[in-house]
Amino acid sequence: MKIGFIGLGNMASAMIGGMLKAGEVEPADLIGSDKSEQMRAAASENFRMEVLEDNGQVAEKADILFLAVKPIFFPDIMDDIRGKIKKEAVIVSIAAGQTVQNIEDGLQNKDAQIIRLMPNTPALVGEGCTAICNNANVTKEELETVKKLLQTFGKAEEIPERLFDAFIGISGSSPAYVFMFIEAMADAAVNAGMPRNQAYTFASQAVLGSAKMVLETGKHPGELKDMVCSPGGTTIAAVKVLEETGFRASVIDAVDVCVEKSRNL
């Protein structure tokens, strides 16, 4: 099985790296293209994969074809690959805002097997979260094959396409909010006298460990919060300030704006 990538940027590199590290594919199974000579050279050197300049040639060879490009380049990519994709190939898109219907229309092929993804940047460290939906032409076996590849760099969950905008708000874009939270906590620790590198380590590990508790215990986040808040203690005093300053409302408003922006792309 030949797996193709059109676009060899950060997200594609994270995906390829995860697949190789997990042993799901070998370098000989991979083929890719990118408009940037630098990206092509990096992929060839780092992954020992076949790299071409022509997007159409990649489309002709791939059994699973990942379209890992920014939305602005999507129309040009459609022109490059239209009519060149194998009849039985599965097309997998990670382009934001490009619906399954958009891809079908761009390919001018209602029979194409199309899967739409929305990964997030923690895929770069093997802890990504990817939303998946597909059209009716994709078989259960094809979907499972793609999911297995996606799970090499994090979690992958099927959701209805109508929920993709909500997913972007709470997962696709949310690493930025979390980074801001970590930075703010570290700044406070620095203000209290802690060296900055140590402050980043402690703040980051606290976020990582807290997220893992939610995922692995199955407990409600509110219950886990209550476990930390001793009566009259330091934590409940801090929580009181967060509530007074609208912490939760700010997060909800930010996600709402993100979701609405995604809907209007």
N, C-alpha and C positions, 0 to 999 in steps of 0.2 A: 504494500500500500504506500503510495507516494502522497506526502502531506506538503501542500504548497502554502507559501505566505506571500501575499502582495503587500508590501510594507514591512520594513525590518527595524522599526524604531524600538523604543523602550518596552512597550507592551508586548510586541511580537517577540522581542528578545527574552522577556520574562517567561512567556509561554513556551518558547522553544527550549529554553534552559530547563524549565520544570519537566518537560516531557523527556528530555535526554537524561536528566539526573535520576528520574524515576525508572528509567530503563524501558519506557513504553515505546520509544522509537530509537533508531540508530541514525547517525549522520547521513547515511546513504538513503534514508527514507525521506529526507527533507530537501525541498527546493524553494528558492525565494527570489524576490526581486524588490528593488527600491529605486526611486529616482535619484537618491543620493549615492554617489560613489563611495563616500565615507562609510555609510551604513552597509553597503554591499561588502566592502572590504572587512568590516568588523564582524559581520555574520560569517563570512568565509573563514576568517581566522579563529574566531571564538568557538564556532560550532562545527567546523569542517564540513559544512553543507554545500550543496551546489547552489550557486548564485548566478542569476542571469540579469541582463538589463531589460529584457522584453517581458512585460506583464502577460502578454498573450501566450508566450511560450510556457510560462508557468501554469497558466490556466489549462493549456492543452495536456499537460503531463499529470496534473494533480488529481487524486481521488477524493481528497478532502482539501478544499481551498479556503484558507483564511484570508479575509479582506481586512487587513489591519491598518487602515488608513483613516485620516481625518475626514470629516464630512465634506469639507471644501473640495477635496480631491475626488469625491465619489463619482461625479458625472464622467470625469475623464477615465477613471478605472473601468466604469461600465462600457465605455466606448472601446477600451483596450481588449476586454475579455469577451464581449458579446459574440455569441456564435462559436466560441473557441473552447468552451468548457465541455468536458466529457459528459455524455448523456446521463451516466450513472453517478457522476460526482456530486458531493455534498458541498454547498457553498455556505461558509460560516462568516458572518459579518460582525465586527465589533465597532462599527462606525456609529457614533452617537446620533440620534435623531433619524436614522434611516430605518424605516419600518420594513417588515417582511414584504408588504405591498410595494413599497418603493423599490426594493431590490428586484422583485419580479418584473416590475415595469421597466426598470433600468436594463435588465437582461433581455426584455421582450420575450420572456419564456415562462408561461404559467405552469409548466411541468417541472421546473427546476426544484431540486431539493434544497430548501433554505433554512438555516438556523441563524437566529439573531442572538448575539451575546452582549452583555454589558459587564466587563470585568472592572476591577479597581486596582490602583497602583500597588497595594501590598502584595500583589502577585509577584512583584520584583524580589520579594524575600520569601516566596512560597506560602504566603498567608492571604492570598487573594480571596475575593468573594465574587462569584460570577452568576448573573441571572441569565436564564436560557428560555427561549421560546422557539417554535418552529412552525412551518406550514404543514399542510396535510400530506404533502408528498414525501416527507421524511418518515422512514420506517422506524419502528421501535429499536431495531438492532443498530441502525445508523445513529440514532440519538444516543444510545448507550455507548457507542464507540467514541463519539465526540465528548460525552460527559466524562468518560474515563480519562481522556486526554486532559480535560480541564481540571480534573481533580488532582493532577500532578503538581499544581501550583496553588492549591487552596480548595475552598468549598465551592460547589456548583449546584444551583437549585433551579428547577423549572418554575416559572411563574407565567401567568397570562400576560400577553403583550401590553394590555391596558395598564399593568402595574409597573412597567419599565420606568416611567417618570418618577414614581414613588421610590423605586429602587435607587435611582440616581441620587435622589435627595438624601437617603439614609445610608447608602453604601458607596455608590460611584463617586460622589463628591465629598462624602463625610470624612475621609482621611485628612482633608484640609482643616476641618473643624477640630479634629482630634490633635493635629499638630499644633494648632493655636492654643489648645488647652494645655498641652504639655509645655509649650514655651512659656505660657503665663504662669504655670505652677513653678517652673524652673526660675523664672524671674523673681518670684516671691521668695524662693529659697536663697537666691543670690542676695536679695535685699536683707535676708536674715543672717547673711555671713557665709553661706556655703559656696564652695568653688563651683563654677558654672558646669564643667564637665560632669561632676558628681551629681549636680542638680538634675541635669538632663537624664542621666542614668536612672536615678531614683524615680523621677516623674514618669519616665517611659515604662519602667518595669511595673510601676503601680497600675498604669493603664492596661498593660498586657495581662497582668495577673487578674485584674478585675474582670476583664472581658472573658478570660478563660473560666473564671468562676461562674459567670452567667451561662456560658455554653456547656460546661461540664456538670454543674449541679442541677440544672433545670429549675432553679429557684427564680422567683420573680425578682427583678432588680430592686424593687422597693424592699423586699424582705432582706436581701443581702445588705442594702444600705442600713436597715434597722439593726442588723447584727453588728455593725461598726459603731453605731451611735450609743455609747454608754450614757446613762442618766447624768446630766450635769457635766458631761465631758467636753473634750476639745472638739470632737467631730461634730456633735450636734450644734455647737456654737458656730462652726464654719458653715454647716448646712443652713442654719438660720440666715446667715448673711447672703448666701446664694439665693435663697428664696426671696429675701427682701429686695435684692437687686435684679430680680426677674430672670434668673439663670435659665430655668426651664422654658419660660415664654420666649426668651431670645433664641434658644435652640429650635423650638417649634416654628417660630417665625422664619428663621434662616432656612430650615428645610422646606417650608411652604414656598418661599421665594424660589428656591432651587428647583422644586418640582414644577412650578409654573413656568419658569424659564425653559426647562426641558420640553414642556408641552408646546412651547412656541417656537422651538428651533425649526 
